[in-house]
Amino acid sequence: MNTKTDVLVIGAGGAGCRAAIEAADNDPGAQIVILSQGPVGKSGLTVMANGGMRWVTQPDDTPDNLFREVVEAGDFINEQNLVEILTEEAPARANELIGWGAKELPFAEVSQSGGAAPDQRGTGPSYVRSHYVPGVNYMMALRKELESRSNITIIEDSIATKLIIRNNRAIGAVVLNIRTGEIFYIAAKAIALATGGLGELYDHSSNTPFGMHGHSTGMGCVLAYDAGAELIDLEMVQFTGDQLYPPWLLGNPALLVSLCGGKYMNVHGEEFMKLPLTRAETQILAHKEIAKGNGTDRGGVFIDLTASSLPGEEIEEQLKISLSASIGKERWKLIKDMSADNPDPKNWKIEFTPGGAHFAMGGVRINGKCETNIEGLYAAGEVSGGVQGGNRMGGNALTEIIVFGARAGKFAGEYAKSVDIIEPEAGQVDEERDRLLGLFNSEGAAPCEIRKKITAIMSEYVAVCRSGEGLNKALAELEALRKGEFTKMRVPGGKVFNSWWVEAIQVVYMLNLAEMITRSALFRTESRGAHYRDDYPERDPSWVKHTCLVKKDGRIDIRAVPVTITKLDPEAKV
Ligand SMILES: Cc1cc2nc3c(=O)[nH]c(=O)nc-3n(C[C@H](O)[C@H](O)[C@H](O)COP(=O)(O)OP(=O)(O)OC[C@H]3O[C@@H](n4cnc5c(N)ncnc54)[C@H](O)[C@@H]3O)c2cc1C
């Protein structure tokens, strides 16, 4: 089923859906194809999002105030032109989404923090900006809009495995239909990449709470890299705490302390850190405290709610808010059942451990039009880098994906109007088809076992706190995997819905991305944002730069490139 389209959107979370809608509306005569690895509205990270969204609403607040806080939280390596776009366009995009039926719940009214930024540094006035549009509502509205446009074709359960490039222009993609096992080619005038994050490269990640494995493996970054695109700041991976007790999956520590009061305590009952802290700082300080021997037997520290000045009922309300509204009721009941011997949250000490990959700040390098350095290739959402800098503030991803999703759709659509479809060179598509079919093999290591080895290496050496020694060990172990298990993977069975086959395809990309993240982390010889190096514990003013990686002669080439500064001088911080 080879096909042709004007704009091909790869990935159907918030960024991809918004891109497809914009491309379709800008040119009703254009054909748009949107590809999704799973069912639209049920796969990817947007649907899982708690729903915190940050945009300026109060009359005395301005996008400029928010701009400053985003850049400070990002540790000054945000592309400031992109942050300006984010903060200025977010209100209109968010209201448009709500107008399409995404239900906003009254977060700011009930939040004790008044909706103030939970991980803001406290350097300025704190405005009510947090809105609450749960991911399920968000995606239902987008799916409805997608389906209402006759020039959009949705292809589900299908993965793009290779971008086809001719003369530095993206001209199409090879796709595997997981349902049928068919491998086909989509020729496109323009391509918008919106494949989301990479949390599944780690043992623990908030990116798989519903067990939907395989949608956040960072495949889009590797597709772009193989196509010749530049990737920036891959070392900037945001972690959020894993709750040990009471056991639930969502909820980041800074948000919990901000909403409920309470103190960060070590196992000896000593307060070891205080708000305001960024998400990154919370993780790094907790990790260090545990490394000093001040953690619990399970390797955790506490958010001590007994120290909160709020009454128990109010703490309970705030804790409920921190859970996703769509599943909060059931989850809250579960938590209460599990805490039956100690039901009043006022008496709780929430035990958490740092780790749990949550968000990728780095990714494909884009400009304000979402263009990459490959002609005809656009990127938006978590697969792209530069908007959030070294650390993302809570609530800024759900705005980023609609703001930049719409831009990617608009500019990809405009580009598509100016060019013709180009046929691939002889053999370009067949080579990829042969590679995919060549993965079938009756002997060797199971791809899921190899995946576990990759995630174990990343969690051991490339997680919250890193060191040159550890990062070099990671590279050596990844290389040993490449030369060992990778040379023979076991993929039995037929082509129809064969999860072993899909896993084998993805694990190759995961290994490559793991190496890229590790090399980027080794290259940045300082600590900034979410990247902490034991051997370079200080922020280095000369490192207000992006790490930038590109494929050159088949190898990873890495260099530092300047950060775009429009309004806020990094000297203000460093
Ligand atoms: C548990 C959780 C809670 C969160 N809560 C919040 C919050 O409250 N506020 C906030 O601002 N942010 C939050 N985030 C972050 C935010 O949800 C994500 O950053 C954002 O939704 C990413 O959107 P996206 O469109 O870029 O990617 P996604 O929504 O992940 O969509 C990616 C799409 O690409 C598809 N795909 C991937 N690879 C391929 C391929 N090769 N071929 C075809 N399709 C492919 C996937 O199937 C999926 O459809 C949360 C994240 C998590 C995990």
The ligand as a Gaussian input file, in Angstrom:
#p B3LYP/6-31G(d) Opt

LIG

0 1
 C        2.738000      10.530000      33.642000
 C        2.992000      11.840000      32.983000
 C        2.368000      12.981000      33.436000
 C        2.609000      14.202000      32.804000
 N        1.944000      15.307000      33.252000
 C        2.152000      16.490000      32.632000
 C        1.451000      17.653000      33.052000
 O        0.626000      17.605000      33.966000
 N        1.721000      18.813000      32.418000
 C        2.619000      18.919000      31.389000
 O        2.810000      20.006000      30.856000
 N        3.289000      17.817000      30.964000
 C        3.076000      16.615000      31.540000
 N        3.746000      15.503000      31.106000
 C        4.609000      15.615000      29.911000
 C        3.756000      15.616000      28.622000
 O        2.669000      14.731000      28.788000
 C        4.554000      15.175000      27.396000
 O        5.755000      15.864000      27.322000
 C        3.768000      15.462000      26.122000
 O        2.468000      14.926000      26.211000
 C        4.461000      14.881000      24.891000
 O        3.615000      15.087000      23.790000
 P        4.086000      14.691000      22.331000
 O        2.947000      14.949000      21.412000
 O        5.386000      15.303000      22.038000
 O        4.343000      13.105000      22.412000
 P        3.343000      11.902000      22.803000
 O        2.066000      12.374000      23.370000
 O        4.143000      10.932000      23.584000
 O        3.000000      11.271000      21.374000
 C        3.991000      10.594000      20.636000
 C        3.298000       9.827000      19.536000
 O        4.271000       9.300000      18.640000
 C        3.992000       7.927000      18.381000
 N        5.242000       7.332000      17.912000
 C        6.435000       7.208000      18.553000
 N        7.359000       6.692000      17.721000
 C        6.730000       6.490000      16.529000
 C        7.149000       5.996000      15.256000
 N        8.409000       5.604000      15.019000
 N        6.226000       5.919000      14.241000
 C        4.927000       6.311000      14.445000
 N        4.484000       6.801000      15.633000
 C        5.392000       6.899000      16.640000
 C        3.392000       7.426000      19.678000
 O        2.691000       6.236000      19.512000
 C        2.484000       8.620000      20.013000
 O        1.314000       8.559000      19.232000
 C        3.513000      14.272000      31.723000
 C        4.156000      13.122000      31.274000
 C        3.893000      11.913000      31.884000
 C        4.578000      10.682000      31.370000

